[in-house]
Amino acid sequence: MSITLKQELEADLFRIAARRGVFAFCSTFGSVPTYRYVALMRVCGVFRRVPWLKWSFYPILLFWFSRLGRKLGIRIPLGCSVGEGLLIEHWGGIWVNPEARIGRNCNIAHNVTLGWVGEGPNRGAPIVGDGVFLGPGSVILGRVTVGDNALVLANSVVLQDVPENAVLVGVPGRVFSMKGSFDVVKHRWGV
């Protein structure tokens, strides 16, 4: 099923403001810098794929997106696969590898890294499932899969696959419980 730009923007808006509509979009876009970043990421992604748009407004939007990313300390490349309903709660120090994949209804806190490992058995970038909460300072390295509804607590380092509904803590990350992110990830879109 293909999702449209309008649906992506609406899902992201619902996750941050728990509201819908044009007025909610305008007020949130103007007042919440992280939503502005995610919305610009979505729009730039569409403009990049449509030839006649790519040569018109795309350079201006790309400049705005890049400048806002530098100001906020967020780098999520346009080629990165990001599901609808992304919520960046606190900005600063967020770094996502272009080959990483992020599922639907995910929360990303500040100082989160989704990084590439260049050699060895975990060579590649992370895959983050649906409904995942990535806590402040969490680092996920290599070709690991974070299962749906997992909760990665603050400053955890993930070097191996995380099962669904797991709560991960520590360096290196270990499963603490199987309660998942249900109490933390609110306003899920399409659930």
C-alpha positions as CSV (number, residue, x, y, z in Angstrom):
1,M,0.0,0.0,0.0
2,S,1.4,3.3,-1.0
3,I,1.1,6.2,1.4
4,T,0.8,9.8,0.2
5,L,2.6,12.9,1.4
6,K,-0.6,14.2,3.0
7,Q,-1.0,11.0,5.0
8,E,2.6,11.1,6.2
9,L,2.3,14.7,7.3
10,E,-1.0,14.0,9.0
11,A,0.5,11.0,10.8
12,D,3.5,12.9,12.0
13,L,1.3,15.8,13.1
14,F,-1.0,13.5,15.0
15,R,1.9,11.9,16.9
16,I,3.2,15.3,18.1
17,A,0.0,17.3,18.6
18,A,-2.8,14.7,18.8
19,R,-4.7,16.9,16.4
20,R,-5.5,17.0,12.7
21,G,-6.3,19.7,10.2
22,V,-4.9,22.7,8.5
23,F,-4.9,24.9,11.6
24,A,-3.1,22.2,13.6
25,F,-0.6,21.8,10.8
26,C,0.1,25.5,10.5
27,S,0.4,26.1,14.3
28,T,2.6,23.1,14.9
29,F,4.8,23.7,11.8
30,G,5.4,27.3,13.0
31,S,6.0,26.5,16.7
32,V,7.6,23.0,16.9
33,P,11.0,22.9,15.2
34,T,11.3,19.1,15.2
35,Y,7.9,18.8,13.4
36,R,9.1,21.4,10.9
37,Y,12.2,19.3,10.2
38,V,10.2,16.1,9.7
39,A,7.7,17.8,7.5
40,L,10.5,19.3,5.3
41,M,12.1,15.9,5.2
42,R,8.9,14.4,3.8
43,V,8.3,17.3,1.3
44,C,11.9,17.2,0.1
45,G,11.7,13.5,-0.4
46,V,8.7,13.9,-2.7
47,F,10.2,16.8,-4.6
48,R,13.4,14.8,-5.2
49,R,11.5,12.0,-6.9
50,V,9.3,14.2,-9.2
51,P,11.4,15.6,-12.2
52,W,9.5,18.8,-12.8
53,L,9.5,19.6,-9.0
54,K,13.1,18.7,-8.6
55,W,14.2,21.5,-10.9
56,S,11.8,24.2,-9.5
57,F,11.4,24.5,-5.7
58,Y,13.6,21.6,-4.6
59,P,16.9,23.5,-4.2
60,I,15.2,26.1,-2.0
61,L,13.5,23.4,0.2
62,L,16.7,21.4,0.3
63,F,18.6,24.5,1.5
64,W,16.0,25.2,4.2
65,F,16.0,21.5,5.3
66,S,19.8,21.4,5.5
67,R,20.0,24.6,7.4
68,L,17.3,23.6,9.9
69,G,19.1,20.2,10.4
70,R,22.3,21.9,11.2
71,K,20.6,24.3,13.6
72,L,18.7,21.5,15.4
73,G,21.6,19.0,15.3
74,I,19.5,16.4,13.4
75,R,20.7,14.4,10.4
76,I,18.2,12.1,8.8
77,P,19.2,11.7,5.1
78,L,16.4,12.0,2.5
79,G,17.2,8.5,1.2
80,C,16.6,6.9,4.6
81,S,13.4,4.9,4.8
82,V,11.2,6.4,7.6
83,G,7.7,5.2,8.3
84,E,4.8,7.6,9.0
85,G,4.3,8.9,12.5
86,L,7.8,9.8,13.3
87,L,8.1,11.8,16.5
88,I,11.4,13.5,17.5
89,E,10.7,14.7,21.0
90,H,13.9,16.5,21.8
91,W,16.4,17.7,19.2
92,G,20.1,17.7,19.2
93,G,22.7,15.1,18.3
94,I,20.5,12.8,16.2
95,W,22.4,11.0,13.5
96,V,20.9,8.4,11.2
97,N,22.8,6.4,8.6
98,P,21.3,6.7,5.0
99,E,20.8,2.9,4.8
100,A,19.0,2.6,8.2
101,R,15.2,2.0,8.2
102,I,12.8,3.3,10.8
103,G,9.3,1.9,11.1
104,R,6.0,3.5,11.8
105,N,5.1,5.4,15.0
106,C,8.6,5.6,16.4
107,N,9.9,8.1,19.0
108,I,13.5,9.4,18.8
109,A,15.0,11.3,21.7
110,H,18.1,13.5,21.6
111,N,21.7,12.2,21.0
112,V,20.5,9.0,19.2
113,T,22.8,7.3,16.7
114,L,21.7,4.7,14.1
115,G,25.1,3.9,12.7
116,W,26.8,1.8,10.1
117,V,29.3,-0.9,10.8
118,G,31.8,-1.4,8.0
119,E,33.1,-4.9,8.5
120,G,32.4,-8.1,10.3
121,P,29.2,-10.1,10.7
122,N,27.1,-7.0,11.6
123,R,28.1,-5.1,8.5
124,G,25.3,-2.7,7.6
125,A,22.8,-0.3,9.1
126,P,20.0,-0.9,11.7
127,I,16.4,-1.7,11.1
128,V,14.0,-0.2,13.6
129,G,10.6,-1.8,13.9
130,D,7.2,-0.1,14.4
131,G,6.3,1.6,17.7
132,V,9.9,1.7,19.0
133,F,11.1,4.3,21.5
134,L,14.8,5.2,21.3
135,G,15.8,6.9,24.5
136,P,18.3,9.7,25.0
137,G,21.8,8.8,24.1
138,S,21.0,5.4,22.7
139,V,23.3,4.0,20.1
140,I,22.3,1.3,17.6
141,L,25.2,0.0,15.5
142,G,25.4,-2.4,12.6
143,R,22.9,-4.6,10.8
144,V,20.7,-5.3,13.9
145,T,16.9,-5.4,14.0
146,V,15.0,-3.6,16.8
147,G,11.7,-5.5,17.1
148,D,8.3,-3.8,17.1
149,N,7.3,-2.0,20.3
150,A,10.7,-2.2,21.8
151,L,11.9,0.3,24.3
152,V,15.6,1.2,24.2
153,L,16.4,3.1,27.4
154,A,18.8,6.0,27.8
155,N,22.4,5.6,27.0
156,S,22.0,1.9,25.9
157,V,24.2,0.5,23.2
158,V,22.6,-2.0,20.9
159,L,24.9,-4.4,19.1
160,Q,22.6,-7.4,18.5
161,D,19.0,-8.0,17.6
162,V,16.3,-6.8,20.0
163,P,13.1,-9.0,20.3
164,E,9.6,-7.5,20.0
165,N,8.2,-5.8,23.2
166,A,11.6,-5.9,24.9
167,V,12.9,-3.2,27.3
168,L,16.7,-2.8,26.7
169,V,19.1,-1.3,29.1
170,G,22.9,-1.0,29.5
171,V,26.2,-1.1,27.6
172,P,26.0,-3.4,25.8
173,G,22.3,-3.6,25.8
174,R,20.5,-6.5,27.5
175,V,16.9,-7.3,27.9
176,F,15.5,-6.0,31.2
177,S,11.9,-6.9,30.7
178,M,9.2,-7.7,28.1
179,K,6.8,-4.8,28.8
180,G,7.7,-2.9,25.6
181,S,7.0,0.7,24.7
182,F,3.2,0.7,25.1
183,D,3.2,3.1,28.0
184,V,5.8,5.5,26.3
185,V,4.8,5.7,22.7
186,K,1.5,7.6,22.7
187,H,-0.9,8.7,20.0
188,R,-0.1,5.9,17.6
189,W,-1.2,6.5,14.0
190,G,-3.4,3.9,12.3
191,V,-3.6,1.6,15.4
